[in-house]
Amino acid sequence: MATRATPLPISGNALVRYNRNRRSRLAIWWQEIDRVVLGLVLILMAIGTISVAAASPASARRLSTSAKDLSDLHFLVLHLRWQALGLVALFVTSTLSKDAARRLGIVLAGVMLAALVLVPFVGSEVNGARRWINLGISIQPSEFLKCGFPIMLAWILSWQVRDKGLPVMQVTIGLVGVIAVLLMMQPDFGSTMLFAGTWFVLVLLSGLDVKRVAAVAMLGIVGVAAAYFLYDNAQNRIDAFLGGGSAYDQVDLAQRTLLNGGWLGAGFWMGTRKMALPEAHTDYIFSVIGEEFGLAACAVVVMIYSAILVQTILRQVREDDLFTVLAATGLAAQFGGQAFINILVNLQLFPSKGMTLPLVSYGGSSTVAVCTCLGLLLALTRRNPFIDRERFSLSDVGDLS
C-alpha cells in the first residue's frame, strides 16, 4: 500500500530568501523598465476605459434586437475584462529578458503566419471579411502577428552584421509579400498597408542600399494600384475616400461627430451625433472623444501616442545592438502607425481602414495583442541604469582624452 509523501518543511530562512529574491526581481524590473512608456500606456488604457464608457450606449443600442437587448454599458463591461487580461500580458512579457523576448517574437510570428494560412479555410466571416479563427473565443491572427513581425524582421535584417553577403533584402521581401497575399485574401487592405509600412521603416533604418529600397517602394505603389483594380474592398474604400457611397457617408459622419463638441466637448454621455455612428466603440471612438470631451482631449491623445514614439526612439540613441534598435523601433512604429491611421480616418484625411485605435478602442483579442506588443517593446528596451551610467561616463572620459 502506497504511503502519501510528506512534504519537506520550509524553514523560515528559506522562505525569507524566497520572498527577498522575488522582491529583488521586481526591483530590478522596476529599475530597468522604461517607466515613461509604461506610464503613458497606462494613461492611454485609462482614457480607453472612459472612451468606451462614452461610446458603449451608442453601439449597444444600435446592435440590440428584439431577441437580445444589450445594456448601455455592455461593451464597457466586456472591455474591462479584456483590459485586465491585457495588463497581465503586458506585465508578463515585459519581465522577459531580451533573448527570451526575441525568441517569443519569432515563435509568435511563425505560429500566427501559419494561422493566417488557415484563415481562408477555417476562419469565420464577419461583415464580409474572413479574418477570425474561433477557438472558443474569436482570435484574429493578424493582430498577434503584429507582435512578432517587427521582431522577426529585425532578426533577419540583423544577419547582415554577421555576413554582408546574405540575401537579407530578398528574404524580407518574400516575408512581407507572403503576409500581404494572405491578408488580401481575407481581405484586409488596412493591415496589409501597415505591415508594408513597418517593413519599409525597418529596411531604411537597417542601412540597406537606398536605391534598392526605393525600387521596392515603387513596386509597392504598383501593388496598391493593382489592389484597387483587383480587390473590391480596396476599390470601395479608396472611392469612398474620394467621395460617394455609404463608406464615405460614415467617414463624413465621423468627422462631423468629432467636430460637434468644439474645444471642450458636450460632456460625458451628452453627445448626440455618436448615436448614429457605426462601430462607435471601435473604429470611430476618436470621434466620440471629440464630441463628448472636446478637441482638446483629442489633442492630448495625439500627444500621448507621439510621446511613446519619441521616448522609444530616444531610448535607442545609445543602443549599440542593431537587432534591439530595429525591433523596438518596428514595434513602436507599427503601434503609432495604426493609431495615426485611425485618427486620420476619423478626420476624413485617409481612406477608411477598419482599424481600431490601440489601447483606446474596445477590443477583445486585439486589446491583448496590443498589450503583448507593448510588453515585448518594454522587455527589449530594458536598460540597467547603473551599467549604462558607468559605460557612458567611461566613454565621456575617452572622448576627453
C-alpha positions in Angstrom: 0.0 0.0 0.0 1.4 3.3 -1.1 2.0 5.9 1.5 1.5 9.5 1.0 4.7 11.5 0.8 5.1 14.1 3.5 6.2 17.5 2.1 9.5 18.7 3.3 9.1 21.6 5.8 10.3 25.0 4.5 12.5 26.8 7.0 11.9 30.4 7.9 15.3 31.3 6.4 14.4 29.7 3.1 11.0 31.5 3.0 12.7 34.8 3.7 15.2 34.2 0.9 12.4 33.3 -1.5 10.5 36.5 -0.7 13.7 38.5 -0.9 14.5 37.1 -4.3 11.0 37.7 -5.6 11.2 41.3 -4.3 14.7 41.8 -5.8 13.4 40.6 -9.3 10.6 43.1 -9.1 13.0 45.8 -8.0 15.3 45.0 -10.9 12.4 45.1 -13.3 11.3 48.5 -12.0 14.8 49.9 -12.3 15.3 48.6 -15.9 11.9 49.2 -17.4 11.1 52.3 -19.4 8.8 53.9 -16.8 7.9 56.8 -19.1 6.4 54.5 -21.8 4.8 52.3 -19.1 3.1 55.3 -17.6 1.9 56.6 -20.9 0.5 53.2 -21.8 -1.5 53.0 -18.5 -2.8 56.5 -19.1 -4.0 55.5 -22.6 -5.7 52.5 -21.2 -7.5 54.7 -18.6 -8.6 57.0 -21.4 -9.8 54.0 -23.3 -11.9 52.9 -20.4 -13.6 56.3 -20.2 -14.0 56.5 -24.0 -15.6 53.0 -24.3 -18.0 54.0 -21.5 -18.9 57.1 -23.5 -19.4 55.1 -26.8 -21.0 51.9 -25.3 -24.6 53.2 -25.3 -24.4 54.2 -29.0 -23.1 50.7 -30.1 -25.3 48.8 -27.6 -28.5 50.4 -28.7 -27.5 50.0 -32.4 -26.8 46.3 -32.0 -29.7 45.5 -29.8 -32.5 43.4 -31.2 -35.9 42.2 -30.0 -34.4 38.9 -29.1 -31.3 40.4 -27.4 -31.5 43.8 -25.6 -28.0 45.0 -24.7 -27.5 47.2 -21.7 -25.9 50.6 -22.3 -22.7 49.5 -20.5 -22.5 46.2 -22.3 -19.3 47.0 -24.2 -17.7 48.7 -21.2 -18.1 45.6 -19.0 -16.5 43.4 -21.7 -13.8 45.9 -22.3 -12.8 45.9 -18.6 -12.4 42.2 -18.7 -10.2 42.3 -21.8 -8.1 45.1 -20.3 -7.5 43.1 -17.2 -6.2 40.2 -19.4 -4.2 42.7 -21.4 -2.5 44.1 -18.3 -1.4 40.6 -17.3 0.0 40.0 -20.8 1.8 43.4 -20.6 3.4 42.7 -17.3 4.4 39.1 -18.1 6.0 39.9 -21.4 7.8 43.0 -20.0 9.6 40.9 -17.5 11.3 38.7 -20.2 14.9 39.0 -20.9 15.9 40.4 -24.3 16.8 37.0 -25.6 13.5 35.5 -24.4 11.6 38.4 -26.0 13.4 37.7 -29.2 12.6 34.0 -29.2 8.9 34.6 -28.2 8.5 37.2 -31.0 10.0 34.9 -33.7 7.9 31.9 -32.5 4.7 34.1 -32.3 5.4 35.3 -35.9 5.8 31.8 -37.2 2.6 30.5 -35.4 0.5 33.4 -36.5 1.8 33.2 -40.1 0.6 29.5 -40.1 -2.7 30.6 -38.7 -3.1 33.2 -41.5 -2.7 30.3 -44.0 -5.6 28.5 -42.2 -7.9 31.6 -42.0 -9.4 31.2 -45.6 -10.3 27.6 -44.9 -11.5 27.5 -41.3 -11.9 31.2 -40.5 -15.3 32.7 -39.5 -16.7 35.5 -41.6 -17.9 38.8 -40.1 -19.2 41.8 -42.1 -18.0 40.2 -45.4 -14.4 39.6 -44.1 -12.9 36.3 -43.1 -10.2 37.3 -40.5 -11.0 35.3 -37.4 -10.4 31.8 -36.1 -12.8 30.5 -33.5 -11.1 28.6 -30.7 -13.8 29.1 -28.1 -13.1 32.8 -28.5 -12.5 34.5 -31.8 -8.9 35.3 -32.4 -7.6 37.5 -35.3 -4.2 36.1 -36.2 -3.1 39.3 -38.0 -3.4 41.2 -34.6 -1.0 38.8 -32.8 1.3 38.7 -35.9 1.9 42.4 -35.3 3.7 41.4 -32.1 6.1 39.0 -33.9 6.5 40.6 -37.3 8.8 43.5 -36.3 10.9 41.2 -34.1 11.3 38.5 -36.8 12.0 41.2 -39.4 14.7 42.8 -37.1 16.2 39.4 -36.5 16.5 38.8 -40.3 17.9 42.3 -41.0 20.5 41.9 -38.2 22.0 38.9 -40.1 23.9 41.5 -42.2 26.1 42.2 -39.2 27.5 38.7 -39.4 27.6 38.4 -43.1 27.1 41.2 -45.6 26.6 38.6 -48.4 23.4 37.1 -47.0 20.3 37.8 -49.2 18.6 39.8 -46.4 16.6 42.1 -48.7 15.2 39.2 -50.7 14.2 37.2 -47.6 12.4 40.2 -46.1 10.6 41.0 -49.4 9.5 37.4 -49.6 8.2 37.5 -46.0 6.2 40.7 -46.3 5.0 39.5 -49.8 3.5 36.3 -48.3 1.9 38.2 -45.5 0.4 40.7 -48.0 -1.1 38.0 -50.1 -2.6 36.2 -47.1 -4.1 39.4 -45.7 -5.6 40.5 -49.1 -7.3 37.1 -49.3 -9.4 38.0 -46.2 -9.5 40.9 -47.4 -7.7 43.2 -45.1 -6.2 46.1 -47.1 -5.5 48.3 -44.0 -3.3 45.7 -42.2 -1.5 45.0 -45.5 -0.5 48.6 -45.7 0.5 48.7 -42.0 2.8 45.6 -42.4 4.3 47.0 -45.6 4.9 50.4 -43.9 6.7 48.7 -41.0 8.9 46.8 -43.4 9.8 50.0 -45.2 10.8 51.8 -42.0 13.0 48.9 -40.7 14.7 48.4 -44.1 15.5 52.1 -44.3 16.8 52.1 -40.7 18.9 48.9 -41.2 21.2 50.8 -43.7 20.5 48.7 -46.8 21.0 50.2 -50.2 18.6 53.2 -50.6 18.3 52.6 -54.4 17.1 49.1 -53.9 14.7 50.2 -51.2 13.3 52.9 -53.5 12.8 50.4 -56.2 10.9 48.1 -53.9 8.8 51.1 -52.8 7.9 51.8 -56.4 6.7 48.2 -56.6 4.6 48.8 -53.5 2.9 51.7 -55.3 2.2 49.5 -58.2 0.8 46.9 -55.8 -1.6 49.5 -54.3 -2.8 50.4 -57.9 -3.2 46.7 -58.6 -5.2 46.2 -55.4 -7.5 49.0 -56.5 -8.4 47.2 -59.7 -8.3 43.6 -58.4 -9.9 43.9 -55.0 -13.4 45.3 -54.5 -12.6 46.0 -50.8 -9.7 48.3 -51.7 -11.6 49.9 -54.5 -14.6 50.7 -52.4 -12.5 52.3 -49.6 -10.5 54.4 -52.0 -13.6 55.5 -53.9 -15.3 56.3 -50.6 -12.3 58.5 -49.6 -12.6 60.4 -52.9 -16.3 60.9 -52.3 -19.5 58.9 -52.6 -21.0 55.7 -51.3 -22.1 54.6 -47.8 -18.5 54.3 -46.6 -18.0 58.0 -47.5 -21.1 58.8 -45.5 -19.7 57.0 -42.5 -16.4 58.9 -42.6 -18.1 62.2 -43.1 -20.4 61.5 -40.2 -17.4 60.6 -38.1 -15.7 63.9 -38.9 -18.9 65.9 -38.1 -19.2 64.0 -34.8 -15.6 64.8 -33.9 -16.1 68.5 -34.5 -19.5 68.7 -32.9 -18.2 69.1 -29.4 -15.9 72.1 -30.1 -12.8 72.5 -28.0 -14.2 71.4 -24.6 -16.9 68.9 -25.7 -20.6 68.4 -25.0 -19.9 66.4 -21.8 -19.9 62.8 -20.8 -22.9 60.9 -22.2 -24.2 64.2 -23.7 -23.2 63.5 -27.3 -25.9 63.1 -29.8 -24.2 62.5 -33.2 -22.4 59.5 -31.8 -25.7 57.6 -31.7 -25.7 57.4 -35.5 -22.1 56.3 -35.8 -21.4 52.7 -36.9 -18.8 51.0 -34.7 -18.7 54.0 -32.4 -16.9 51.9 -29.8 -14.1 50.6 -32.2 -13.3 52.3 -35.5 -14.8 55.7 -34.7 -14.1 56.1 -31.0 -11.8 59.1 -31.6 -14.9 60.9 -33.0 -16.8 60.1 -29.8 -13.9 61.5 -27.7 -14.1 64.7 -29.8 -17.8 65.1 -29.4 -18.0 64.4 -25.6 -14.6 65.6 -24.3 -13.6 68.1 -27.0 -10.8 68.7 -29.5 -8.5 69.5 -26.5 -8.9 65.9 -25.3 -8.2 64.7 -28.9 -5.0 66.7 -28.9 -3.9 65.1 -25.6 -4.5 61.6 -27.1 -2.4 62.5 -30.1 0.4 63.9 -27.9 0.5 60.7 -25.8 0.9 58.5 -28.9 3.6 60.9 -30.2 5.4 60.8 -26.8 5.5 57.0 -26.8 7.2 57.1 -30.3 9.6 59.8 -29.3 10.6 58.2 -26.0 11.2 54.8 -27.7 13.4 56.4 -30.3 15.4 58.4 -27.6 15.8 55.2 -25.7 17.6 53.7 -28.7 20.0 56.5 -29.3 22.8 54.9 -27.4 21.9 51.3 -28.1 24.6 49.5 -30.0 22.8 46.3 -30.8 21.2 46.5 -34.3 18.5 43.9 -33.5 17.3 45.8 -30.5 17.2 49.1 -32.3 15.2 47.6 -35.2 12.8 45.5 -33.1 12.0 48.3 -30.7 11.6 50.9 -33.4 9.5 48.5 -35.5 7.1 47.7 -32.6 6.7 51.4 -31.8 6.3 52.4 -35.5 3.6 49.8 -36.0 1.8 50.8 -32.8 2.0 54.5 -33.7 1.1 53.9 -37.4 -2.1 52.1 -36.5 -3.0 54.9 -34.1 -2.4 57.7 -36.6 -4.2 55.8 -39.5 -7.3 55.5 -37.3 -7.1 59.2 -36.3 -6.7 60.3 -39.9 -9.7 58.3 -41.0 -11.8 60.0 -38.3 -10.6 63.3 -39.6 -11.5 62.3 -43.2 -7.9 62.6 -44.3 -7.3 58.9 -45.1 -9.4 56.1 -46.6 -11.4 54.0 -44.1 -9.3 51.0 -43.0 -11.4 49.3 -40.3 -8.6 49.8 -37.8 -9.1 50.3 -34.1 -7.4 53.0 -32.0 -4.9 50.9 -30.0 -5.5 50.8 -26.2 -8.4 53.2 -26.6 -11.0 51.3 -28.8 -13.0 48.4 -27.5 -11.3 45.2 -28.4 -11.2 41.5 -27.5 -8.1 39.7 -28.7 -6.9 42.9 -30.3 -6.5 44.5 -26.8 -4.5 41.5 -25.5 -2.4 41.6 -28.7 -1.6 45.3 -28.4 -0.6 44.8 -24.7 1.6 41.9 -25.7 3.3 44.0 -28.4 4.0 46.8 -25.8 5.2 44.3 -23.2 7.7 43.0 -25.8 8.7 46.6 -26.5 9.3 47.2 -22.8 11.3 44.0 -22.5 13.5 44.9 -25.4 14.2 48.4 -24.2 15.0 47.4 -20.6 18.3 49.0 -19.6 20.4 48.7 -16.4 20.8 52.3 -15.3 24.0 51.6 -13.3 25.8 49.8 -16.1 24.7 52.4 -18.6 25.9 55.3 -16.3 29.3 53.6 -15.9 29.6 52.8 -19.6 28.7 56.3 -20.7 30.9 58.0 -18.1 33.9 55.9 -19.4 33.1 56.9 -23.0 33.0 60.5 -22.0 36.4 60.2 -20.4 37.6 58.6 -23.6 36.3 61.5 -25.6 38.1 64.0 -23.4 41.3 62.1 -23.7 
